[in-house]
Amino acid sequence: MLTVLSEAICKSRALSLAVPLVSKPFKDFNEEATFDTKKCELHGLVDGPPDSAVLTRDQGLRLFRWMQTIRFMQQKVQQLYTQKLVRGPCHLYLGQEACAVGIEAAIDQTDHLITSYRVHGFTFTRGVSVREILTEITGRRGGVSKGRGGPMHMYAPYFYGGIGIVGAQVSLGAGIALACQYQSSDQISVAVYGDGAANQGQLFEVFNMAALWKLPCVFVCENNGYAKGRLWSERRPADGMDVLSVREATKFAKNYCRSGKGPIILELKTQRYCGHLASDVDTSNRSPAEIEEQYRSDPISRLREQMLCTNMASAEEFQQIDFEILEEMEAAAEFAVSNPEPSLDDLCNCVYHNSPSLQVRGLHPWAKLMSADKER
Ligand SMILES: Cc1ncc(C[n+]2csc(CCOP(=O)(O)OP(=O)(O)O)c2C)c(N)n1
């Protein structure tokens, strides 16, 4: 049987939003504080993640910076999309920042991760620069996939990127876990999918195989509620709007896998602040109450307040971080729109790792790509 961790953590104790965002007048910040993450609801497990998380000042500032970078980057992409500088399907990660950042804070950089086409946040947390991401999104040579992937397909070491086929990343993620097991490495594989994929047959087949083979795989459902996946609607999942809850739940899942017990499922309840595609008008699937809720539970404001209220940082520091990120974003965007596009001859190269360029049958003008390989 697949051991399921779900409904972990929950109703995290949000600090009152009535607390004013002002800094304390002294500079002796607390180096550490403990925050509640609420008790987990477990399935088939005796132990679960702790009810609280210790956060150091350095960790807090880093988590804040990462989430805010993703937020500003997504707002910039939205703007570029409106200006028609981004072409093709573009899926934004606004609102879900705590999921990518919390997961990354819990796993090792050498653990494997695969996700869906909603890939910008994880590409950043996996170590790719904002500049390379934005430049990929505009389809230019300086992008992380050299402009061949566009807004959906980005990769990095230990990162298998944005998969366009809903649910397929779960099967591929289990395959990566099988490779870890086969090679006797202690790495784990994290396969992230949406609630829309949660009813797919391949997921159940993969869960079953992964459990039988005890594969070191953490399956993470980012439930943003958009697909209203029936499978998950009755459940009380982990709080995907609280970066500390996500970090603690993922740490628990990682240790569970690494200890040889097999796969585990973690469901994170999160919110996407925008439509399915950058071109969609929001609100299509959400009630006014749900939209209002987003302002109450925003993961970035929440972490900022937690740190301010416990004197771990000052408002000025957060402003400075915002300023630095915005400055970096502007420079990256300028590069992303001025960098040249890849040449047509280069477009079909590197479909396979270390293999010659493909001849695409039926696309005659590209037959000349056969020679592109010799020129490299
Ligand atoms: C096998 C398959 N079926 C349908 C689609 C079309 N499709 C693209 S995204 C999407 C919705 C997926 O929702 P979810 O998994 O919740 O992820 P989200 O977009 O909310 O992050 C669908 C049905 C697809 N890409 N692949």
The ligand as an ORCA input file, in Angstrom:
! r2SCAN-3c Opt
* xyz 1 1
  C      -2.968     14.612    -20.599
  C      -3.412     16.070    -20.745
  N      -4.733     16.332    -20.725
  C      -5.156     17.621    -20.850
  C      -4.243     18.623    -21.017
  C      -4.728     20.081    -21.136
  N      -4.504     20.769    -19.878
  C      -3.416     21.575    -19.747
  S      -3.331     22.234    -18.229
  C      -4.721     21.487    -17.717
  C      -5.239     21.702    -16.309
  C      -4.359     21.074    -15.264
  O      -4.683     21.553    -13.965
  P      -3.780     21.270    -12.713
  O      -3.162     19.923    -12.820
  O      -4.624     21.488    -11.503
  O      -2.609     22.299    -12.753
  P      -2.607     23.883    -12.735
  O      -2.686     24.329    -14.166
  O      -3.777     24.332    -11.919
  O      -1.314     24.271    -12.119
  C      -5.259     20.723    -18.733
  C      -6.494     19.921    -18.595
  C      -2.875     18.293    -21.054
  N      -1.930     19.208    -21.209
  N      -2.474     16.996    -20.894
*
